[in-house]
Amino acid sequence: MSGHSKWSTIKRKKAVIDAKRGKIFSKLIKEITVAARQGGGDIDGNPRLRLVVDNAKSVNMPMDNIERAIKKATGDVEGAQYLELTYEGYGPGGVAVLVESVTDNKNRTVAEVRHSLNKHGGSLGETGSVAWMFDRKGVIALANQGKTEDDIMELVLDAGAEDIQTEEDFFEVTSAIEDFENVRKALVDGGLEIENASLQWIAKNTVEISGDAAEKLEKMIDAIEDNDDVQNLYTNADFIEE
């Protein structure tokens, strides 16, 4: 589970997507609302909104839900006002933890994140305490669709892709933020269906963790990700099987 942002994480989330579809829809609606409020409700003219809408469609969110969220953001329909907040801290074994949230009550969210960290041997840190350990990257996940890693590399190398990770029947393509849209377009133009495309925090270096500390970290991750206000969680942990 290197970095908790590589393929093990993607597969883990895909495995529970049906069981937690309602929760996933709720988080996507918040993302859509924030993106529309910041950049306007025109999907074609708002790259961030288009990205979130594409991800919502990939998990079969009804278009009515998407349009309602956009209308709430633009004031056409009354709705909650959300804030984007990032929390930094440490987990068991001293690993770095970054938590991205979208909330209508920041006091509730920080209290719940702190509780989950403390309960499982971690702690909440100050702003800037661990963010420097990560780089912001574009990450695109797709099933192999009969393609090899060389096939994918041929499509995306000239578009600016930096790395391709292969795990069983999935690929993960990483790029710099400025090349993200070009890489995404190269894959779509190549006839490939994208499972998920997003901006993520990727650890510059990983910390090996195993045994009791790894078990505690897994429980901490589950607890934090189960929070309705939490959108994404990243660590620099490299889980080692004993």
Biotite code that builds the C-alpha atoms (Angstrom):
import biotite.structure as struc

atoms = struc.array([
    struc.Atom([0.000, 0.000, 0.000], chain_id="A", res_id=1, res_name="MET", atom_name="CA", element="C"),
    struc.Atom([2.823, 2.333, -0.875], chain_id="A", res_id=2, res_name="SER", atom_name="CA", element="C"),
    struc.Atom([1.969, 5.930, -0.132], chain_id="A", res_id=3, res_name="GLY", atom_name="CA", element="C"),
    struc.Atom([-1.689, 5.034, 0.362], chain_id="A", res_id=4, res_name="HIS", atom_name="CA", element="C"),
    struc.Atom([-2.296, 6.792, -2.944], chain_id="A", res_id=5, res_name="SER", atom_name="CA", element="C"),
    struc.Atom([-1.243, 4.084, -5.381], chain_id="A", res_id=6, res_name="LYS", atom_name="CA", element="C"),
    struc.Atom([-3.150, 1.194, -6.881], chain_id="A", res_id=7, res_name="TRP", atom_name="CA", element="C"),
    struc.Atom([-3.839, -0.602, -3.616], chain_id="A", res_id=8, res_name="SER", atom_name="CA", element="C"),
    struc.Atom([-5.870, 2.401, -2.531], chain_id="A", res_id=9, res_name="THR", atom_name="CA", element="C"),
    struc.Atom([-7.779, 2.614, -5.789], chain_id="A", res_id=10, res_name="ILE", atom_name="CA", element="C"),
    struc.Atom([-8.669, -1.075, -5.702], chain_id="A", res_id=11, res_name="LYS", atom_name="CA", element="C"),
    struc.Atom([-9.603, -0.836, -2.036], chain_id="A", res_id=12, res_name="ARG", atom_name="CA", element="C"),
    struc.Atom([-12.026, 1.984, -2.725], chain_id="A", res_id=13, res_name="LYS", atom_name="CA", element="C"),
    struc.Atom([-13.454, 0.261, -5.773], chain_id="A", res_id=14, res_name="LYS", atom_name="CA", element="C"),
    struc.Atom([-14.120, -2.844, -3.704], chain_id="A", res_id=15, res_name="ALA", atom_name="CA", element="C"),
    struc.Atom([-16.450, -0.967, -1.353], chain_id="A", res_id=16, res_name="VAL", atom_name="CA", element="C"),
    struc.Atom([-17.986, 1.418, -3.869], chain_id="A", res_id=17, res_name="ILE", atom_name="CA", element="C"),
    struc.Atom([-21.316, -0.396, -4.079], chain_id="A", res_id=18, res_name="ASP", atom_name="CA", element="C"),
    struc.Atom([-21.615, -0.795, -0.301], chain_id="A", res_id=19, res_name="ALA", atom_name="CA", element="C"),
    struc.Atom([-20.907, 2.892, 0.220], chain_id="A", res_id=20, res_name="LYS", atom_name="CA", element="C"),
    struc.Atom([-22.455, 4.342, -2.926], chain_id="A", res_id=21, res_name="ARG", atom_name="CA", element="C"),
    struc.Atom([-24.603, 6.759, -0.932], chain_id="A", res_id=22, res_name="GLY", atom_name="CA", element="C"),
    struc.Atom([-21.551, 8.069, 0.922], chain_id="A", res_id=23, res_name="LYS", atom_name="CA", element="C"),
    struc.Atom([-19.575, 8.405, -2.304], chain_id="A", res_id=24, res_name="ILE", atom_name="CA", element="C"),
    struc.Atom([-22.449, 10.300, -3.925], chain_id="A", res_id=25, res_name="PHE", atom_name="CA", element="C"),
    struc.Atom([-22.562, 12.647, -0.938], chain_id="A", res_id=26, res_name="SER", atom_name="CA", element="C"),
    struc.Atom([-18.849, 13.412, -1.220], chain_id="A", res_id=27, res_name="LYS", atom_name="CA", element="C"),
    struc.Atom([-19.036, 13.950, -4.964], chain_id="A", res_id=28, res_name="LEU", atom_name="CA", element="C"),
    struc.Atom([-21.991, 16.311, -4.565], chain_id="A", res_id=29, res_name="ILE", atom_name="CA", element="C"),
    struc.Atom([-19.912, 18.416, -2.165], chain_id="A", res_id=30, res_name="LYS", atom_name="CA", element="C"),
    struc.Atom([-17.047, 18.478, -4.665], chain_id="A", res_id=31, res_name="GLU", atom_name="CA", element="C"),
    struc.Atom([-19.405, 19.489, -7.469], chain_id="A", res_id=32, res_name="ILE", atom_name="CA", element="C"),
    struc.Atom([-20.905, 22.243, -5.322], chain_id="A", res_id=33, res_name="THR", atom_name="CA", element="C"),
    struc.Atom([-17.504, 23.693, -4.407], chain_id="A", res_id=34, res_name="VAL", atom_name="CA", element="C"),
    struc.Atom([-16.200, 23.488, -7.985], chain_id="A", res_id=35, res_name="ALA", atom_name="CA", element="C"),
    struc.Atom([-19.315, 25.174, -9.392], chain_id="A", res_id=36, res_name="ALA", atom_name="CA", element="C"),
    struc.Atom([-19.276, 27.899, -6.750], chain_id="A", res_id=37, res_name="ARG", atom_name="CA", element="C"),
    struc.Atom([-15.626, 28.722, -7.438], chain_id="A", res_id=38, res_name="GLN", atom_name="CA", element="C"),
    struc.Atom([-15.565, 28.456, -11.221], chain_id="A", res_id=39, res_name="GLY", atom_name="CA", element="C"),
    struc.Atom([-19.184, 28.761, -12.332], chain_id="A", res_id=40, res_name="GLY", atom_name="CA", element="C"),
    struc.Atom([-21.818, 26.244, -13.319], chain_id="A", res_id=41, res_name="GLY", atom_name="CA", element="C"),
    struc.Atom([-20.796, 25.813, -16.975], chain_id="A", res_id=42, res_name="ASP", atom_name="CA", element="C"),
    struc.Atom([-19.338, 22.296, -17.161], chain_id="A", res_id=43, res_name="ILE", atom_name="CA", element="C"),
    struc.Atom([-17.514, 22.971, -20.431], chain_id="A", res_id=44, res_name="ASP", atom_name="CA", element="C"),
    struc.Atom([-16.065, 26.253, -19.181], chain_id="A", res_id=45, res_name="GLY", atom_name="CA", element="C"),
    struc.Atom([-15.008, 25.038, -15.720], chain_id="A", res_id=46, res_name="ASN", atom_name="CA", element="C"),
    struc.Atom([-12.223, 22.403, -15.922], chain_id="A", res_id=47, res_name="PRO", atom_name="CA", element="C"),
    struc.Atom([-12.463, 21.446, -12.251], chain_id="A", res_id=48, res_name="ARG", atom_name="CA", element="C"),
    struc.Atom([-16.228, 21.019, -12.461], chain_id="A", res_id=49, res_name="LEU", atom_name="CA", element="C"),
    struc.Atom([-15.921, 18.953, -15.642], chain_id="A", res_id=50, res_name="ARG", atom_name="CA", element="C"),
    struc.Atom([-13.417, 16.664, -13.915], chain_id="A", res_id=51, res_name="LEU", atom_name="CA", element="C"),
    struc.Atom([-15.671, 16.058, -10.906], chain_id="A", res_id=52, res_name="VAL", atom_name="CA", element="C"),
    struc.Atom([-18.725, 15.533, -13.106], chain_id="A", res_id=53, res_name="VAL", atom_name="CA", element="C"),
    struc.Atom([-16.815, 12.964, -15.172], chain_id="A", res_id=54, res_name="ASP", atom_name="CA", element="C"),
    struc.Atom([-15.892, 11.113, -11.968], chain_id="A", res_id=55, res_name="ASN", atom_name="CA", element="C"),
    struc.Atom([-19.507, 11.268, -10.795], chain_id="A", res_id=56, res_name="ALA", atom_name="CA", element="C"),
    struc.Atom([-20.693, 9.777, -14.076], chain_id="A", res_id=57, res_name="LYS", atom_name="CA", element="C"),
    struc.Atom([-18.102, 6.988, -13.768], chain_id="A", res_id=58, res_name="SER", atom_name="CA", element="C"),
    struc.Atom([-19.865, 5.761, -10.597], chain_id="A", res_id=59, res_name="VAL", atom_name="CA", element="C"),
    struc.Atom([-23.278, 6.137, -12.238], chain_id="A", res_id=60, res_name="ASN", atom_name="CA", element="C"),
    struc.Atom([-24.482, 9.206, -10.341], chain_id="A", res_id=61, res_name="MET", atom_name="CA", element="C"),
    struc.Atom([-27.787, 10.355, -11.888], chain_id="A", res_id=62, res_name="PRO", atom_name="CA", element="C"),
    struc.Atom([-27.529, 13.560, -13.923], chain_id="A", res_id=63, res_name="MET", atom_name="CA", element="C"),
    struc.Atom([-30.399, 15.018, -11.878], chain_id="A", res_id=64, res_name="ASP", atom_name="CA", element="C"),
    struc.Atom([-28.196, 14.854, -8.756], chain_id="A", res_id=65, res_name="ASN", atom_name="CA", element="C"),
    struc.Atom([-25.319, 16.518, -10.573], chain_id="A", res_id=66, res_name="ILE", atom_name="CA", element="C"),
    struc.Atom([-27.478, 19.344, -11.956], chain_id="A", res_id=67, res_name="GLU", atom_name="CA", element="C"),
    struc.Atom([-29.101, 19.935, -8.554], chain_id="A", res_id=68, res_name="ARG", atom_name="CA", element="C"),
    struc.Atom([-25.684, 20.295, -6.906], chain_id="A", res_id=69, res_name="ALA", atom_name="CA", element="C"),
    struc.Atom([-24.613, 22.808, -9.547], chain_id="A", res_id=70, res_name="ILE", atom_name="CA", element="C"),
    struc.Atom([-27.803, 24.829, -9.066], chain_id="A", res_id=71, res_name="LYS", atom_name="CA", element="C"),
    struc.Atom([-27.232, 24.920, -5.293], chain_id="A", res_id=72, res_name="LYS", atom_name="CA", element="C"),
    struc.Atom([-23.734, 26.268, -5.877], chain_id="A", res_id=73, res_name="ALA", atom_name="CA", element="C"),
    struc.Atom([-24.877, 28.957, -8.293], chain_id="A", res_id=74, res_name="THR", atom_name="CA", element="C"),
    struc.Atom([-27.751, 30.059, -6.064], chain_id="A", res_id=75, res_name="GLY", atom_name="CA", element="C"),
    struc.Atom([-30.561, 28.763, -8.230], chain_id="A", res_id=76, res_name="ASP", atom_name="CA", element="C"),
    struc.Atom([-31.523, 26.352, -5.433], chain_id="A", res_id=77, res_name="VAL", atom_name="CA", element="C"),
    struc.Atom([-31.006, 26.898, -1.692], chain_id="A", res_id=78, res_name="GLU", atom_name="CA", element="C"),
    struc.Atom([-28.294, 24.710, -0.159], chain_id="A", res_id=79, res_name="GLY", atom_name="CA", element="C"),
    struc.Atom([-25.468, 24.453, 2.376], chain_id="A", res_id=80, res_name="ALA", atom_name="CA", element="C"),
    struc.Atom([-22.297, 26.523, 2.030], chain_id="A", res_id=81, res_name="GLN", atom_name="CA", element="C"),
    struc.Atom([-19.192, 24.342, 2.052], chain_id="A", res_id=82, res_name="TYR", atom_name="CA", element="C"),
    struc.Atom([-15.583, 25.095, 2.973], chain_id="A", res_id=83, res_name="LEU", atom_name="CA", element="C"),
    struc.Atom([-12.519, 23.220, 1.702], chain_id="A", res_id=84, res_name="GLU", atom_name="CA", element="C"),
    struc.Atom([-10.096, 22.461, 4.529], chain_id="A", res_id=85, res_name="LEU", atom_name="CA", element="C"),
    struc.Atom([-6.898, 20.393, 4.688], chain_id="A", res_id=86, res_name="THR", atom_name="CA", element="C"),
    struc.Atom([-5.628, 18.871, 7.921], chain_id="A", res_id=87, res_name="TYR", atom_name="CA", element="C"),
    struc.Atom([-2.081, 17.674, 8.530], chain_id="A", res_id=88, res_name="GLU", atom_name="CA", element="C"),
    struc.Atom([-0.886, 15.248, 11.142], chain_id="A", res_id=89, res_name="GLY", atom_name="CA", element="C"),
    struc.Atom([0.917, 12.063, 12.049], chain_id="A", res_id=90, res_name="TYR", atom_name="CA", element="C"),
    struc.Atom([-0.184, 8.453, 12.266], chain_id="A", res_id=91, res_name="GLY", atom_name="CA", element="C"),
    struc.Atom([1.238, 5.382, 14.002], chain_id="A", res_id=92, res_name="PRO", atom_name="CA", element="C"),
    struc.Atom([4.901, 4.828, 13.203], chain_id="A", res_id=93, res_name="GLY", atom_name="CA", element="C"),
    struc.Atom([5.375, 8.552, 12.602], chain_id="A", res_id=94, res_name="GLY", atom_name="CA", element="C"),
    struc.Atom([3.912, 8.485, 9.089], chain_id="A", res_id=95, res_name="VAL", atom_name="CA", element="C"),
    struc.Atom([2.669, 11.750, 7.613], chain_id="A", res_id=96, res_name="ALA", atom_name="CA", element="C"),
    struc.Atom([-1.076, 12.171, 7.077], chain_id="A", res_id=97, res_name="VAL", atom_name="CA", element="C"),
    struc.Atom([-2.892, 14.678, 4.850], chain_id="A", res_id=98, res_name="LEU", atom_name="CA", element="C"),
    struc.Atom([-6.681, 14.897, 5.047], chain_id="A", res_id=99, res_name="VAL", atom_name="CA", element="C"),
    struc.Atom([-8.746, 16.879, 2.529], chain_id="A", res_id=100, res_name="GLU", atom_name="CA", element="C"),
    struc.Atom([-12.263, 17.771, 3.607], chain_id="A", res_id=101, res_name="SER", atom_name="CA", element="C"),
    struc.Atom([-15.311, 19.685, 2.397], chain_id="A", res_id=102, res_name="VAL", atom_name="CA", element="C"),
    struc.Atom([-17.555, 20.736, 5.269], chain_id="A", res_id=103, res_name="THR", atom_name="CA", element="C"),
    struc.Atom([-20.331, 23.060, 6.343], chain_id="A", res_id=104, res_name="ASP", atom_name="CA", element="C"),
    struc.Atom([-19.083, 22.951, 9.950], chain_id="A", res_id=105, res_name="ASN", atom_name="CA", element="C"),
    struc.Atom([-15.300, 23.215, 10.368], chain_id="A", res_id=106, res_name="LYS", atom_name="CA", element="C"),
    struc.Atom([-15.448, 22.857, 14.166], chain_id="A", res_id=107, res_name="ASN", atom_name="CA", element="C"),
    struc.Atom([-17.200, 19.501, 13.850], chain_id="A", res_id=108, res_name="ARG", atom_name="CA", element="C"),
    struc.Atom([-14.828, 18.250, 11.184], chain_id="A", res_id=109, res_name="THR", atom_name="CA", element="C"),
    struc.Atom([-11.575, 19.148, 12.933], chain_id="A", res_id=110, res_name="VAL", atom_name="CA", element="C"),
    struc.Atom([-12.849, 17.609, 16.179], chain_id="A", res_id=111, res_name="ALA", atom_name="CA", element="C"),
    struc.Atom([-13.750, 14.347, 14.443], chain_id="A", res_id=112, res_name="GLU", atom_name="CA", element="C"),
    struc.Atom([-10.480, 14.136, 12.507], chain_id="A", res_id=113, res_name="VAL", atom_name="CA", element="C"),
    struc.Atom([-8.482, 14.848, 15.681], chain_id="A", res_id=114, res_name="ARG", atom_name="CA", element="C"),
    struc.Atom([-10.443, 12.174, 17.557], chain_id="A", res_id=115, res_name="HIS", atom_name="CA", element="C"),
    struc.Atom([-9.749, 9.547, 14.879], chain_id="A", res_id=116, res_name="SER", atom_name="CA", element="C"),
    struc.Atom([-6.049, 10.400, 14.849], chain_id="A", res_id=117, res_name="LEU", atom_name="CA", element="C"),
    struc.Atom([-5.682, 10.331, 18.628], chain_id="A", res_id=118, res_name="ASN", atom_name="CA", element="C"),
    struc.Atom([-7.711, 7.137, 19.037], chain_id="A", res_id=119, res_name="LYS", atom_name="CA", element="C"),
    struc.Atom([-5.366, 5.202, 16.758], chain_id="A", res_id=120, res_name="HIS", atom_name="CA", element="C"),
    struc.Atom([-2.008, 6.490, 17.942], chain_id="A", res_id=121, res_name="GLY", atom_name="CA", element="C"),
    struc.Atom([-1.721, 9.593, 15.782], chain_id="A", res_id=122, res_name="GLY", atom_name="CA", element="C"),
    struc.Atom([-1.918, 13.333, 16.335], chain_id="A", res_id=123, res_name="SER", atom_name="CA", element="C"),
    struc.Atom([-3.066, 16.471, 14.550], chain_id="A", res_id=124, res_name="LEU", atom_name="CA", element="C"),
    struc.Atom([-0.253, 18.767, 13.415], chain_id="A", res_id=125, res_name="GLY", atom_name="CA", element="C"),
    struc.Atom([0.103, 22.417, 12.502], chain_id="A", res_id=126, res_name="GLU", atom_name="CA", element="C"),
    struc.Atom([-0.484, 23.738, 8.995], chain_id="A", res_id=127, res_name="THR", atom_name="CA", element="C"),
    struc.Atom([2.627, 23.028, 6.951], chain_id="A", res_id=128, res_name="GLY", atom_name="CA", element="C"),
    struc.Atom([3.903, 20.318, 9.281], chain_id="A", res_id=129, res_name="SER", atom_name="CA", element="C"),
    struc.Atom([3.769, 17.509, 6.691], chain_id="A", res_id=130, res_name="VAL", atom_name="CA", element="C"),
    struc.Atom([2.548, 19.032, 3.404], chain_id="A", res_id=131, res_name="ALA", atom_name="CA", element="C"),
    struc.Atom([6.151, 19.606, 2.343], chain_id="A", res_id=132, res_name="TRP", atom_name="CA", element="C"),
    struc.Atom([6.598, 15.818, 2.210], chain_id="A", res_id=133, res_name="MET", atom_name="CA", element="C"),
    struc.Atom([4.153, 15.571, -0.718], chain_id="A", res_id=134, res_name="PHE", atom_name="CA", element="C"),
    struc.Atom([3.918, 16.810, -4.299], chain_id="A", res_id=135, res_name="ASP", atom_name="CA", element="C"),
    struc.Atom([0.645, 17.743, -5.995], chain_id="A", res_id=136, res_name="ARG", atom_name="CA", element="C"),
    struc.Atom([0.183, 15.568, -9.084], chain_id="A", res_id=137, res_name="LYS", atom_name="CA", element="C"),
    struc.Atom([-2.456, 14.600, -11.603], chain_id="A", res_id=138, res_name="GLY", atom_name="CA", element="C"),
    struc.Atom([-3.444, 10.941, -11.258], chain_id="A", res_id=139, res_name="VAL", atom_name="CA", element="C"),
    struc.Atom([-5.543, 9.012, -13.775], chain_id="A", res_id=140, res_name="ILE", atom_name="CA", element="C"),
    struc.Atom([-6.832, 5.507, -13.096], chain_id="A", res_id=141, res_name="ALA", atom_name="CA", element="C"),
    struc.Atom([-8.038, 3.182, -15.837], chain_id="A", res_id=142, res_name="LEU", atom_name="CA", element="C"),
    struc.Atom([-8.643, -0.515, -16.404], chain_id="A", res_id=143, res_name="ALA", atom_name="CA", element="C"),
    struc.Atom([-6.249, -2.143, -18.876], chain_id="A", res_id=144, res_name="ASN", atom_name="CA", element="C"),
    struc.Atom([-8.986, -2.624, -21.508], chain_id="A", res_id=145, res_name="GLN", atom_name="CA", element="C"),
    struc.Atom([-6.757, -5.072, -23.378], chain_id="A", res_id=146, res_name="GLY", atom_name="CA", element="C"),
    struc.Atom([-3.784, -2.701, -23.354], chain_id="A", res_id=147, res_name="LYS", atom_name="CA", element="C"),
    struc.Atom([-0.245, -3.251, -22.101], chain_id="A", res_id=148, res_name="THR", atom_name="CA", element="C"),
    struc.Atom([1.853, -0.787, -20.140], chain_id="A", res_id=149, res_name="GLU", atom_name="CA", element="C"),
    struc.Atom([3.815, -0.070, -23.332], chain_id="A", res_id=150, res_name="ASP", atom_name="CA", element="C"),
    struc.Atom([0.553, 0.746, -25.138], chain_id="A", res_id=151, res_name="ASP", atom_name="CA", element="C"),
    struc.Atom([-0.382, 3.270, -22.447], chain_id="A", res_id=152, res_name="ILE", atom_name="CA", element="C"),
    struc.Atom([3.107, 4.742, -22.397], chain_id="A", res_id=153, res_name="MET", atom_name="CA", element="C"),
    struc.Atom([2.980, 5.299, -26.148], chain_id="A", res_id=154, res_name="GLU", atom_name="CA", element="C"),
    struc.Atom([-0.269, 7.244, -25.755], chain_id="A", res_id=155, res_name="LEU", atom_name="CA", element="C"),
    struc.Atom([0.716, 9.490, -22.860], chain_id="A", res_id=156, res_name="VAL", atom_name="CA", element="C"),
    struc.Atom([4.495, 9.989, -22.945], chain_id="A", res_id=157, res_name="LEU", atom_name="CA", element="C"),
    struc.Atom([4.449, 12.896, -25.385], chain_id="A", res_id=158, res_name="ASP", atom_name="CA", element="C"),
    struc.Atom([1.481, 14.413, -23.507], chain_id="A", res_id=159, res_name="ALA", atom_name="CA", element="C"),
    struc.Atom([3.633, 14.808, -20.388], chain_id="A", res_id=160, res_name="GLY", atom_name="CA", element="C"),
    struc.Atom([3.052, 11.686, -18.286], chain_id="A", res_id=161, res_name="ALA", atom_name="CA", element="C"),
    struc.Atom([5.721, 11.158, -15.629], chain_id="A", res_id=162, res_name="GLU", atom_name="CA", element="C"),
    struc.Atom([5.014, 7.637, -14.418], chain_id="A", res_id=163, res_name="ASP", atom_name="CA", element="C"),
    struc.Atom([2.815, 4.584, -15.001], chain_id="A", res_id=164, res_name="ILE", atom_name="CA", element="C"),
    struc.Atom([2.064, 2.092, -12.232], chain_id="A", res_id=165, res_name="GLN", atom_name="CA", element="C"),
    struc.Atom([0.645, -1.306, -13.190], chain_id="A", res_id=166, res_name="THR", atom_name="CA", element="C"),
    struc.Atom([-1.370, -3.499, -10.813], chain_id="A", res_id=167, res_name="GLU", atom_name="CA", element="C"),
    struc.Atom([-3.126, -6.592, -12.152], chain_id="A", res_id=168, res_name="GLU", atom_name="CA", element="C"),
    struc.Atom([-5.769, -5.234, -14.539], chain_id="A", res_id=169, res_name="ASP", atom_name="CA", element="C"),
    struc.Atom([-5.365, -1.528, -13.780], chain_id="A", res_id=170, res_name="PHE", atom_name="CA", element="C"),
    struc.Atom([-3.036, 1.314, -14.725], chain_id="A", res_id=171, res_name="PHE", atom_name="CA", element="C"),
    struc.Atom([-2.321, 4.530, -12.833], chain_id="A", res_id=172, res_name="GLU", atom_name="CA", element="C"),
    struc.Atom([-0.829, 7.385, -14.840], chain_id="A", res_id=173, res_name="VAL", atom_name="CA", element="C"),
    struc.Atom([0.829, 10.270, -12.981], chain_id="A", res_id=174, res_name="THR", atom_name="CA", element="C"),
    struc.Atom([1.676, 13.681, -14.391], chain_id="A", res_id=175, res_name="SER", atom_name="CA", element="C"),
    struc.Atom([2.551, 17.210, -13.376], chain_id="A", res_id=176, res_name="ALA", atom_name="CA", element="C"),
    struc.Atom([-0.527, 19.371, -12.807], chain_id="A", res_id=177, res_name="ILE", atom_name="CA", element="C"),
    struc.Atom([0.166, 21.471, -15.898], chain_id="A", res_id=178, res_name="GLU", atom_name="CA", element="C"),
    struc.Atom([0.196, 18.324, -18.094], chain_id="A", res_id=179, res_name="ASP", atom_name="CA", element="C"),
    struc.Atom([-2.784, 16.654, -16.445], chain_id="A", res_id=180, res_name="PHE", atom_name="CA", element="C"),
    struc.Atom([-5.438, 17.691, -18.979], chain_id="A", res_id=181, res_name="GLU", atom_name="CA", element="C"),
    struc.Atom([-3.194, 16.831, -21.932], chain_id="A", res_id=182, res_name="ASN", atom_name="CA", element="C"),
    struc.Atom([-2.596, 13.335, -20.545], chain_id="A", res_id=183, res_name="VAL", atom_name="CA", element="C"),
    struc.Atom([-6.294, 12.822, -19.837], chain_id="A", res_id=184, res_name="ARG", atom_name="CA", element="C"),
    struc.Atom([-7.179, 13.945, -23.371], chain_id="A", res_id=185, res_name="LYS", atom_name="CA", element="C"),
    struc.Atom([-4.536, 11.641, -24.892], chain_id="A", res_id=186, res_name="ALA", atom_name="CA", element="C"),
    struc.Atom([-6.099, 8.641, -23.151], chain_id="A", res_id=187, res_name="LEU", atom_name="CA", element="C"),
    struc.Atom([-9.644, 9.598, -24.172], chain_id="A", res_id=188, res_name="VAL", atom_name="CA", element="C"),
    struc.Atom([-8.563, 10.278, -27.760], chain_id="A", res_id=189, res_name="ASP", atom_name="CA", element="C"),
    struc.Atom([-6.907, 6.847, -27.685], chain_id="A", res_id=190, res_name="GLY", atom_name="CA", element="C"),
    struc.Atom([-10.305, 5.290, -27.079], chain_id="A", res_id=191, res_name="GLY", atom_name="CA", element="C"),
    struc.Atom([-9.755, 4.416, -23.416], chain_id="A", res_id=192, res_name="LEU", atom_name="CA", element="C"),
    struc.Atom([-12.339, 4.752, -20.660], chain_id="A", res_id=193, res_name="GLU", atom_name="CA", element="C"),
    struc.Atom([-11.052, 6.524, -17.543], chain_id="A", res_id=194, res_name="ILE", atom_name="CA", element="C"),
    struc.Atom([-12.155, 5.183, -14.170], chain_id="A", res_id=195, res_name="GLU", atom_name="CA", element="C"),
    struc.Atom([-11.089, 8.236, -12.173], chain_id="A", res_id=196, res_name="ASN", atom_name="CA", element="C"),
    struc.Atom([-9.021, 11.370, -12.775], chain_id="A", res_id=197, res_name="ALA", atom_name="CA", element="C"),
    struc.Atom([-8.035, 13.693, -9.958], chain_id="A", res_id=198, res_name="SER", atom_name="CA", element="C"),
    struc.Atom([-5.359, 15.865, -8.403], chain_id="A", res_id=199, res_name="LEU", atom_name="CA", element="C"),
    struc.Atom([-3.689, 14.047, -5.527], chain_id="A", res_id=200, res_name="GLN", atom_name="CA", element="C"),
    struc.Atom([-0.900, 14.473, -3.012], chain_id="A", res_id=201, res_name="TRP", atom_name="CA", element="C"),
    struc.Atom([1.908, 12.003, -3.764], chain_id="A", res_id=202, res_name="ILE", atom_name="CA", element="C"),
    struc.Atom([4.565, 11.308, -1.122], chain_id="A", res_id=203, res_name="ALA", atom_name="CA", element="C"),
    struc.Atom([8.094, 12.327, -2.134], chain_id="A", res_id=204, res_name="LYS", atom_name="CA", element="C"),
    struc.Atom([9.510, 9.520, -0.004], chain_id="A", res_id=205, res_name="ASN", atom_name="CA", element="C"),
    struc.Atom([7.802, 6.677, 1.864], chain_id="A", res_id=206, res_name="THR", atom_name="CA", element="C"),
    struc.Atom([8.172, 5.301, 5.383], chain_id="A", res_id=207, res_name="VAL", atom_name="CA", element="C"),
    struc.Atom([8.074, 1.528, 5.827], chain_id="A", res_id=208, res_name="GLU", atom_name="CA", element="C"),
    struc.Atom([5.505, 0.376, 8.346], chain_id="A", res_id=209, res_name="ILE", atom_name="CA", element="C"),
    struc.Atom([4.469, -3.105, 9.437], chain_id="A", res_id=210, res_name="SER", atom_name="CA", element="C"),
    struc.Atom([3.095, -5.140, 12.333], chain_id="A", res_id=211, res_name="GLY", atom_name="CA", element="C"),
    struc.Atom([1.082, -3.449, 15.059], chain_id="A", res_id=212, res_name="ASP", atom_name="CA", element="C"),
    struc.Atom([1.775, 0.052, 13.733], chain_id="A", res_id=213, res_name="ALA", atom_name="CA", element="C"),
    struc.Atom([0.474, -0.923, 10.284], chain_id="A", res_id=214, res_name="ALA", atom_name="CA", element="C"),
    struc.Atom([-2.675, -2.417, 11.801], chain_id="A", res_id=215, res_name="GLU", atom_name="CA", element="C"),
    struc.Atom([-3.322, 0.742, 13.807], chain_id="A", res_id=216, res_name="LYS", atom_name="CA", element="C"),
    struc.Atom([-2.734, 2.882, 10.744], chain_id="A", res_id=217, res_name="LEU", atom_name="CA", element="C"),
    struc.Atom([-5.219, 0.856, 8.694], chain_id="A", res_id=218, res_name="GLU", atom_name="CA", element="C"),
    struc.Atom([-7.848, 1.339, 11.407], chain_id="A", res_id=219, res_name="LYS", atom_name="CA", element="C"),
    struc.Atom([-7.079, 5.049, 11.580], chain_id="A", res_id=220, res_name="MET", atom_name="CA", element="C"),
    struc.Atom([-7.414, 5.392, 7.798], chain_id="A", res_id=221, res_name="ILE", atom_name="CA", element="C"),
    struc.Atom([-10.751, 3.550, 7.838], chain_id="A", res_id=222, res_name="ASP", atom_name="CA", element="C"),
    struc.Atom([-12.068, 5.761, 10.650], chain_id="A", res_id=223, res_name="ALA", atom_name="CA", element="C"),
    struc.Atom([-11.076, 9.016, 8.954], chain_id="A", res_id=224, res_name="ILE", atom_name="CA", element="C"),
    struc.Atom([-12.267, 7.998, 5.490], chain_id="A", res_id=225, res_name="GLU", atom_name="CA", element="C"),
    struc.Atom([-15.614, 6.978, 6.967], chain_id="A", res_id=226, res_name="ASP", atom_name="CA", element="C"),
    struc.Atom([-16.193, 10.618, 7.939], chain_id="A", res_id=227, res_name="ASN", atom_name="CA", element="C"),
    struc.Atom([-18.754, 12.186, 5.595], chain_id="A", res_id=228, res_name="ASP", atom_name="CA", element="C"),
    struc.Atom([-16.769, 15.442, 5.522], chain_id="A", res_id=229, res_name="ASP", atom_name="CA", element="C"),
    struc.Atom([-13.513, 13.784, 4.413], chain_id="A", res_id=230, res_name="VAL", atom_name="CA", element="C"),
    struc.Atom([-12.901, 13.703, 0.675], chain_id="A", res_id=231, res_name="GLN", atom_name="CA", element="C"),
    struc.Atom([-9.393, 12.251, 0.475], chain_id="A", res_id=232, res_name="ASN", atom_name="CA", element="C"),
    struc.Atom([-6.656, 10.957, 2.755], chain_id="A", res_id=233, res_name="LEU", atom_name="CA", element="C"),
    struc.Atom([-2.970, 10.537, 1.895], chain_id="A", res_id=234, res_name="TYR", atom_name="CA", element="C"),
    struc.Atom([-0.017, 9.130, 3.816], chain_id="A", res_id=235, res_name="THR", atom_name="CA", element="C"),
    struc.Atom([3.620, 8.442, 3.041], chain_id="A", res_id=236, res_name="ASN", atom_name="CA", element="C"),
    struc.Atom([3.312, 4.910, 4.480], chain_id="A", res_id=237, res_name="ALA", atom_name="CA", element="C"),
    struc.Atom([4.767, 1.913, 2.665], chain_id="A", res_id=238, res_name="ASP", atom_name="CA", element="C"),
    struc.Atom([3.002, -1.110, 4.151], chain_id="A", res_id=239, res_name="PHE", atom_name="CA", element="C"),
    struc.Atom([5.386, -4.064, 4.473], chain_id="A", res_id=240, res_name="ILE", atom_name="CA", element="C"),
    struc.Atom([4.037, -7.598, 4.802], chain_id="A", res_id=241, res_name="GLU", atom_name="CA", element="C"),
    struc.Atom([5.831, -9.625, 7.484], chain_id="A", res_id=242, res_name="GLU", atom_name="CA", element="C"),
])
